[in-house]
Amino acid sequence: MKLSISEARRRLPALVRRVRRDAGARVAITVHNEVVAELRAVRPEPEPGTAAKALLRLMKKLPKPRGRKRSISSHVKTHLYGPHGAIR
């Protein structure tokens, strides 16, 4: 729904009730037929740590690494410059 700012100002309590009742409702507020604001319901914030818990669950589902572990940091120069030093 699009409303001018003066109309929205007059009907604000009713608009807030409408948005509160229907979470998907949105009201576009216009000034000179240009949308400048939107009134919509606030989405509930997730509990702190929800993303970290989801990542940990995902990591448990991943396959375990195979083979022996190698220290990447000790082989950086070999990876960057080749086994015999800088390539010329």
Order of alpha helices (4+ residues) and beta strands (2+ residues): beta-alpha-alpha-beta-beta-alpha-alpha
